[in-house]
Amino acid sequence: MPNPTSLDDLQPAPYNPRKISPIAREGLKASVAKFGDISGIVWNSLSGHLVSGHQRVEVLKRLHGTWEIDPPGIRVGEEFFEIRVVEWDEATEQAANISANNQKISGAFTSDLPDILDGLKTFDAFDDLRLADILPEDIDYEEAWNGMPEFVQKNKEPIRTLHVHFFETQHVDEFVRLLGQTITDKTKCMYFPEITRHVQNKTEYHDGASGGDGGAEPPPEEPGV
C-alpha cells in the first residue's frame, strides 16, 4: 500500500464528527510538546512500566495469548503494533499516563455523528464496537413527566407601588422607623414587609422574586481531532 510522503498527504476527513475547544487544543498542544505521541503503546525503560496502552496490551493477550516482541513493537501474525520506548522519571511517567486519558484536552463529537452512525448500521462490527452506545438514549420526556407533581409558580409581582416624597431628613428617619427597616443613601426602593436580599455567585435574586443572569457562555469550539 502507498505511504504518505509529505504533510500535504495527511488531509483531514471531511466527515470527521469531532471538534475541539480552544482551551482543550492548548492543553493537547502542551501534552504533545511535553510527551510527544502517547496515544499508542508507550513503555518506560527506567521503571519497566507501561505509560499508556494498558488496555491494548491486555486485549492483545486475550486475543492471541502469547506473541513475540519484535523491537520496536509487538508482532502478531502479519499485524504489527509499535511500542514507543521512553526514559522518564516517575513524575513524568505519571503525568503522561494521566494526560493520555485526559478528556479535558481531547475533542468531542459533533451533531454530525448521528447521521454518520446511521449510515454505518450495516457495518459488520457495528454492534461489537458498541457504536450505537455513543449516542444518548432517546427519552420520551412527555411520558417521563407523567405522574410528576404539579408545580404552580405564584405571581410574585407587587400588587401596588407607591412613590413617597420627603422634604426633611427627619421625615425620612421617622418613615423608616415606622416601617422597621434600614435604608442608606443608595437605597432606591424597598419592600414591605422587608424582603431578604441574597447574592450568590454573582447572581442576584430575591425571596419571592426571580432574577439573575444565565451565566457565562463557554468559549466557541473549533473543528478538531
ABEGO torsion letter per residue (X at the ends): XBBBABAAABBBBAABABBBBAAAAAAAAAAAAAAEBAABBBBBAAAGBBABGAAAAAAAAAAAGBBBBBOBBBBBEABBBBBBBBBBBAAAAAAAAAAAABAAABBBBBAAAAAAAAAAAABAAAAAAGAAAABBBBBBAAAAABGBBBBBBBBABBABBBBBBBABAAAAAAAAAAAGBBBBAABABBBOBBBBBBBBGGBBBBBGBBEEBAEBBBBBBBBBX
